[in-house]
Amino acid sequence: MRTHLSLALLLFVVPALTYAQTQAPHTAQPMPKTQSPESVHRSAIVIDTHADTPQRFVDEHFDLAEPLGGGNLNLDSVHKGNLGAEFFSIWVEPEQYKGQYARRTLELIDAVKQQVAHHPDQIEFVTSPAGIEQAHRDRKFAALMGIEGGHSIEDSIPLLRQYYALGVRYMTLTWANSNGWADSSGDIDDKSIPHTTEGLNEFGKDVVYEMNRLGMMVDVSHVSDRTFFRTLIISRAPVIASHSDARALCDAPRNMTDDMLRAVARSGGPESKGGVIQVNFFNGFLSQPWRDAYKAIKPEADKAAQALKDKAKAEGKPVPYDEIEKLQRQYVDRIPRPPFSILIDHIDHIAKVAGIDHVGIGSDFDGVSGQLPEGMDSTADLPKITAALMARGYSAEDCRKILGGNLLRVFREVEQVSKELKSEDRPRITEKQPFDKEQK
Ligand SMILES: [Zn+2]
């Protein structure tokens, strides 16, 4: 990247200087324009593929018109940062909502729609790439949804289809919990948790196929390495990693190896232009020193969290997830924030390994207890990414791809594959679901 860009700079800047020196100032000929990072950022359709704000809508009755109040995304920060579209994450905490996954999923979906209903002049509910572009033309913020964690479908293809019907346009196959049909990087080493033998069992393969058929993007963030590779073999459409970083720079099991980054770029079959990895802003996935410091204080933080859980249990109350988060935040706030450049390092690494057409942004805003690099506090800070990329030699076109162009391309291809699969008239998927949990 840097080499070809500095060459481009030489080719462009030197003639521009000569031109300026040889032309009389009164001549009407226009000067060649260099685009400022600000204008490049303003010209882009900026798409973020992961924010956990729906938890706030439901649990804190947070409205997007309110001040941030410790969060990372509201309407003001969206406008300041020129955020064009957000995929709001529909994430169901698997312990707290055991037995109520569908109910909680629907409440989060409803909460996103309520925000759109409260602010029709500013927000547009969108379910397609064309919709994102239309909202951009209408100067509105496009709200989309992705489900984080396949446990939300409760082993039911019909539920998956209904989530699609409600507007969900990606699903992360697992969160940090394996769900019986796909394995998670979060518990793959835990022998007490049942795992599949191939990464996906037969039902899991049906889920991926049905997502391809519906036109729901298959999201491989969080899954185990084996599930990742099995999914890429199965998926007829390119896949996304909605919020994942590079394992070469930070050794988190949930980050992606260079082989995985290249595999995403090649995903989706021979005709495909490949998938996209959307960079997560969480310090714990970006920075090795931060991660090491966290590991050192984790036992102490876990002990305090367990005490809180035990207390709730003794009182017969549900596990207070937000209180646990608040408590853990007190511990992690002691770790110094890594520099902003670490975020750009991951984008740069993925662009070099997977290619400039295969990297984007998936912030994880409102989902990481504020553990974000220096200078990245809300969506208002997104223009800093464009400025930093341009300072490293990325062109305006490169930046627009990273900021949202790549995701739009993949989203469009997923729609195209869906059209093709629907026209193939393949045998209907058996309705004999949910699958038998005994056959592992
Ligand atoms: Zn996540």
Residues whose N, C-alpha, C, O or C-beta is under 5 A from the ligand:
A	BS01	ZN	none
